[in-house]
């Protein structure tokens, strides 16, 4: 059985697609691709259909992380709760907005990304900071910690 993970951020053009492809690269490097199914989505429809933001693509490329160039933003749906085993949000605001889409979490599937590192902090949002490297490092740390669990 494959563990199905959905990464979530505000628009699905920076942090969540970065997390999607970073985790895919990590599991591939470990020869564990068959054990995971990984996607990403947004709590907003503002960027629906848009590709990964160019600076996020550049950051992934600089780190040698492959990404699907045809990836476009999509919005989380209530059906995603049943489709995924874990829904991992990049910040507290994402969790609040997700609660408007997915009303209840009886199976405790919804998590904050950095909670895997023992931190309750948010993943740095490069849309506001402009620091895609810091975001990459946050996500890498979170993904590596998650794989150790």
N, C-alpha and C positions, 0 to 999 in steps of 0.2 A: 504494500500500500504506500502510495506517495503522499508525503506531507505537502499540503497545498497552502501556499503563503501568498497573501495579498498585501502589498505595501501601499500606504495611503498618505498623500499630502494634499495641499490645497488645490493645485491645478494640474498635477500629474505631468509636469513638463521639466521639473528639476529634481527634487529630492526623491520622490517615489520611483521614477524610472531609473535614477542612479542606483537606488537600493536594489531594484529588480535585477539590473545587469551586474552589479557588484556581487550579489549573492549567487547569481547564475555562474559567474566566473569562479567564485570560491568553491562551489559544489563541483564544478567541472574539474578544477585542479585536484580535487580530492577523489575524483572518479565516482561521484555520488549523484550524477545528473538524474539517474533513474529513480532516485529516492525523493525528488522534489519536483513540484510544479509551482512556478513563481510568476506572478503578474503584478501590475501596479494600477492604481486608479486615483481619482480625485474626489474630494468632498464637494467640489464646486463644478459647475459646468462652464465656467468662464473661458477655459482653454480647450474645451471639447473639440477633438479632431485635429488639434495642433501637434506638431512634432516636438520632440525633446528640444528644449531651449539650447541654442548653439553653444553658450559657454559651458553648459553641463556636458554636451557632447565632447567639447574640447578637453575638459577635465578627464572624462572617462578615457578618451584616446591617449592622453598624456600618461595615464597609468596602465595602458595596454589592455583596458577592459573593453571587450567587444560589446556593441549594442546593436539592436535591430534598427536600421535606419528608417524602416517603415512604421515604427512604433508611434502611435498617436494617443493623445490624452482621451481618457474615457472617465465617466462618472461612476462612482460606487452605486450599486443598487441594493435593495433589501435582499434580493436573491443571492447576493454574494456571501451573505452570512452562512447559507447552507452549502455553498460551493467551496468555501475555504475553511481550513483548520485553524489558521491564525490570520488575523487582520492587524497589521502593524502600522501604527500611525507615527508620523514624524514629530508631531508636537501636540500639546494639550488642546489647542484650538481645533486641530483635526479630529480629536476624539469627541469634543463637544459637538462639532458639526456632523460627525458620523452618527451620533446618538439621535439626530433628527432624521436620519435615513434608516438606520438599524435601531429600532426602539429599545430592544432588550438584548442582553448578552448572557443568557442563562448558562452557556457552555464556557464562559470566560475566554473567548477567542480574541478579544480586542486588547491589544497591548501597546504601550509606548515604546518606541524603538530603543531608546537609551536605557530602558528598564532592564534590558538584558545585560547591561554593563554594571548594574547596581546603582545607576544614577536615575534620578527622576527628571533630568533636564531634557530640553527639547533638542532636536537636531538643528543645527544652525541653518537658517533659511537664507540661501544665497540670493534670492530675489531681492532681499533687503540689504544684506551685508556685502554682496558682490564677491564674497570669498568662497568660491567653489571648492577650493582645496580643503578648507576647514570642514565644509559639508561632507566632502569625500571621506575625510579621516573619521568624522563622527559615524558615518554610515558603515565604513569598513570595521570600525571598532564594534559597533552594534551587531553587525552580521557575524563577525568572528565569534563574539560572545554567544550569540544565539546558536551557532553550530556546535558549541561545546556543551550545550544543555542536553 
